[in-house]
Amino acid sequence: MNYAPETENFFKKVYAVAALIPYGRVTSYGAIAKYLGAARSSRMVGWAMNGASNHPEVPAHRVVNRV
């Protein structure tokens, strides 16, 4: 998929945060959005996690809809 540059940049930030989640722990889309200072963008975090299959280094299975 092709997204606007600002969206791709946001996705990269989401992937960087997801990579920080330690083994055995989970977080939510909303928590990542708040961490990035975009508290109302949890749905966009979900879209980023949906596209994480193209990035095997991102542990997308540790990010859930709600905790």
PEQUI-V461404 format. One record per helix or strand of 2 or more residues. SS is the DSSP state (@ for helix, = for strand). FROM is the first residue (numbers start at 1). TO is the last residue. If there is no record, write none. Layout:
ss=SS from=FROM to=TO
ss=SS from=FROM to=TO
This chain:
ss=@ from=5 to=18
ss== from=27 to=28
ss=@ from=29 to=35
ss=@ from=42 to=54
ss=@ from=60 to=62
ss== from=63 to=64
